[in-house]
Amino acid sequence: MSIDIHKLKNGRAEDYLLSINDSEYSELSPAIEMYKSKTGLFIDQYSDLKLSSGVLPLIQSLEATSNGTDIYASLINVLKQSESAGYGIIFVGD
């Protein structure tokens, strides 16, 4: 299973940005759980999650739990680009 991250345009996934594989998802688990406790939103491998706003709490959760691996840095970078450019993102599960 993997999660693909795309730009969210007109409510649909467009412009592929990043993939998260099973082992990377496990690495990100502390941040995902922290984000869920802050927002009630859960990023999982089996469903889609659209974020047209509210990316900042996810960035903060990732930064707070980062272990310095590439997936943390890549995901934080994608989210910060989304925040600064003003577009939404969608996590597409398998």
N, C-alpha and C positions, 0 to 999 in steps of 0.2 A: 504494500500500500504506500501511496505517497500523497502529498498535497502539492498542488500547483498553485502558484500565486500569479494573478493577472491584474491588470488595470481594470477597474470597473467603469464601463461606459454605457450609458443608457440602460442600466440595470443588468448588463450582460458582461461576461468575461471576454476581454480582448487584451492584446499585447502581453504575452507571457513575460513574467519577470523572474521567477525563481521556483525551484522544486525543493521539497523537503522529503527525504526518504525516511524509512522506518527508524533507523538508528539515530538520525538527526532529530526526528520527532521526539524520541525518548530523551535525547539531550536537552531539548527545549521544554520538557515536561514541567519543570519547576516554574518557568516563566508563564506557561500556558495556565497552570493552576492558579498562579498569582493573579493573572489577568481575569480569569473566571471569577475569583473571589472579589475583585474590584468592580467588575461590570456585569456579571451574570452571563457573559457570553463565553462560549466554549469553542475552541478550534479543535476539531477532530478529523480523523482520517476518512470518515465515511459520509460526511455531509459538507455542504457549502456554507460559508459565512461571508456575508457582504458587509463591508465597512465603508460607508460613504463619508463618515466622520468618526471621531473617537479613536483615532490611531495612537494618539499620545499615551493613553494608559498602557497600551501594548508595548510601545517603545520603552516606557518607564519600567515595566515588568521585565522586559528582556535585559535592560541595562542593570537592573538590580540583581539579577540571577546569572548574569553572563559568566561563563567559565573561560572566555577568551578564544573559543573555537571559531572556525570559519563560518559555521552556520549562524551563530549569533551575530557576528559582524555583518554577514550578507543580509540577513533578515532586517536587522536594525537599519542598514543602509537603504534597503528597498522602502521601508516604512517612512524613514525620514524624507526620502525623495517624494513619496506620496503626500506627506504632510506639507512640504514646502511648495510643491507644484499644485496642490489643491485637488488632486484626483482621488477617488476611492479605490479600494482594492477588494478583491474577492479571493478567498481561500477555497479552492475546489478540491474536494475529497474524492477518492475513488469509489 
